[in-house]
Amino acid sequence: MASRKEYLEYILEQLSDLDDISYRAMMGEYIIYYRGRIIGGIYDDRFLVKPVKAALTLCPDASMELPYDGAKKMLLVEDVENREFLKKLLESMYDELPAPKKRK
C-alpha cells in the first residue's frame, strides 16, 4: 500500500517548526530529510524514523516496524500530533545520523 500525499503533507506541517525539512518520493513512499540527512520516512501512512540512540531514548515504548519487505526495522512515531515532541526528536537525532555521501 502506498502512502497518501495528504498524510505526507500532514507530517510536513507537523515538522514545520524545523528549518530545512525536505522529502523525496520513492516508489509510492516518501523519504524525509532534516538538514540534508535522512531521518526516516512515510511508509504505508506511518511515520518511521531511524532507530538511533536519541530516538530510542525519547520513544522507549515505540514499536520497531519494517518500512517495506527486506528493509531494516525502524521506529514507529505514534505521537505525530505533538509538534514540540517531533521537533525535539529530530533535533536530538541529527548528530547521530550519517552525513550524505558525496557524489562522484
C-alpha positions as CSV (number, residue, x, y, z in Angstrom):
1,M,0.0,0.0,0.0
2,A,1.4,3.4,-1.0
3,S,1.3,6.3,1.3
4,R,-1.2,9.1,0.7
5,K,0.1,12.5,-0.2
6,E,-2.3,14.0,2.4
7,Y,-0.5,12.1,5.2
8,L,2.8,13.4,3.9
9,E,1.5,16.9,3.9
10,Y,0.2,16.5,7.4
11,I,3.6,15.2,8.7
12,L,5.4,18.1,6.9
13,E,3.0,20.6,8.6
14,Q,3.8,19.0,12.0
15,L,7.5,19.4,11.3
16,S,7.2,23.0,10.0
17,D,8.8,24.4,13.2
18,L,12.1,22.9,12.0
19,D,14.3,24.5,9.3
20,D,15.3,22.6,6.2
21,I,12.9,19.7,6.1
22,S,12.6,18.1,2.7
23,Y,11.4,14.9,1.2
24,R,11.8,12.7,-1.9
25,A,9.1,10.4,-3.3
26,M,10.4,6.8,-3.6
27,M,8.2,4.0,-5.0
28,G,4.9,5.3,-3.5
29,E,6.5,6.2,-0.2
30,Y,8.4,9.3,1.0
31,I,11.9,9.7,2.5
32,I,12.1,12.6,4.9
33,Y,15.3,14.6,5.3
34,Y,16.3,17.0,8.1
35,R,19.1,19.4,7.2
36,G,20.2,17.1,4.4
37,R,20.3,13.9,6.4
38,I,17.8,11.1,6.1
39,I,15.8,10.8,9.4
40,G,13.2,8.3,8.2
41,G,10.1,8.4,6.1
42,I,6.5,7.9,5.5
43,Y,5.7,4.2,4.8
44,D,2.1,2.9,4.4
45,D,0.9,6.1,6.1
46,R,3.2,5.6,9.1
47,F,5.9,8.0,10.2
48,L,9.0,5.8,10.8
49,V,12.5,7.1,11.9
50,K,15.9,5.6,12.1
51,P,16.4,3.8,15.5
52,V,19.4,5.9,16.6
53,K,20.1,6.1,20.4
54,A,18.4,9.5,20.8
55,A,15.2,8.3,19.1
56,L,15.2,5.1,21.3
57,T,15.7,7.2,24.4
58,L,12.8,9.6,23.5
59,C,10.5,6.8,22.4
60,P,11.3,3.9,24.7
61,D,7.9,2.1,24.2
62,A,7.7,2.6,20.4
63,S,7.4,-0.5,18.3
64,M,10.0,-1.4,15.7
65,E,8.4,-1.9,12.3
66,L,9.5,-2.8,8.8
67,P,9.0,0.1,6.3
68,Y,8.9,-2.5,3.4
69,D,10.0,-6.1,2.8
70,G,13.7,-6.6,3.0
71,A,14.4,-3.3,4.9
72,K,15.8,-2.8,8.4
73,K,13.3,-2.1,11.1
74,M,12.6,1.5,12.0
75,L,11.0,3.2,15.0
76,L,7.2,4.0,14.7
77,V,6.5,7.5,15.8
78,E,2.9,7.5,17.1
79,D,2.8,10.9,18.8
80,V,2.6,12.8,15.5
81,E,0.1,15.3,16.9
82,N,2.8,16.7,19.3
83,R,4.8,19.2,17.2
84,E,7.1,20.1,20.2
85,F,7.9,16.4,20.7
86,L,8.6,15.9,16.9
87,K,10.9,19.0,16.9
88,K,12.8,17.7,19.9
89,L,13.0,14.2,18.4
90,L,14.5,15.3,15.1
91,E,16.9,17.8,16.7
92,S,18.2,15.2,19.1
93,M,18.7,12.6,16.3
94,Y,20.6,14.9,13.9
95,D,24.1,14.4,15.2
96,E,23.7,10.6,15.2
97,L,22.6,10.4,11.5
98,P,25.2,9.8,8.8
99,A,26.1,12.8,6.6
100,P,25.0,12.4,3.0
101,K,27.6,10.7,0.8
102,K,29.4,12.8,-1.7
103,R,28.6,12.1,-5.3
104,K,31.4,11.4,-7.7
